[in-house]
């Protein structure tokens, strides 16, 4: 008798049998290259808080909204 497949096994099978769907954070040209190859991509426009300035990010984190 073959072993029973668990829900996790089904999820893994579904993951690898479907075309990839990606979320790209940051560099738009990476998403553009994937889209040109037929990959479904969602582009997220993100940058580090305070443009990466650690001191300014720390000051901003102390503000109460």
N, C-alpha and C positions, 0 to 999 in steps of 0.2 A: 504494500500500500504506500503511495507517495506521501511524503510529509505534507501536512496542511500549511498553506501559505497564510501568513499573518497579514493584518492590515498594513503593517510597515512594509512587508514584501510587496504588496500590491502598489503601495505608494512609490516605492523605488522603481518598480517595473513601469509605472505610468510616467515617472519623471524621465526615464531614459528612452521611452518610446515616443515621446512628444517632442516637437521642435523646441529649441531653446527660446526662452523669453527672458530678456535681461533688463536690469535697471542699471543705467550708467550714471554715476555721480561725478561731475566735474567735466573733464575734457570732452567737448562736443565732437571733435573730429573722430574720436574713438567710436562714438555712437553712429556717426555718419558712415564710417567704414563698415560697421556691422549691418546697418540698414541696407547698404549697397549690396551686401551678400545675402539679403533676404531674411535676416534675423530680426525678430520683433524686439524693439528697444524702446524703453521709456527713459527720456533724458531728464535728469534732475539738476536744476541750476543751483549749485551749492558752492559756497566758499567758506573758509574758516571764519569764525567770529572775529571781528575787528581786523579782518584781513591778515590774520596770523600774528598780530602784535600781541604777545602774551601779556604785557603790562596793561594794555588797554582792555583786553578781554577780561582780565581779572577785575579791573575797575567796573566794567559793564555788568559783570556777574553780581556785583554788590548792590546794584540798583534794585529797588523793589518796584514791581509793576502793579 
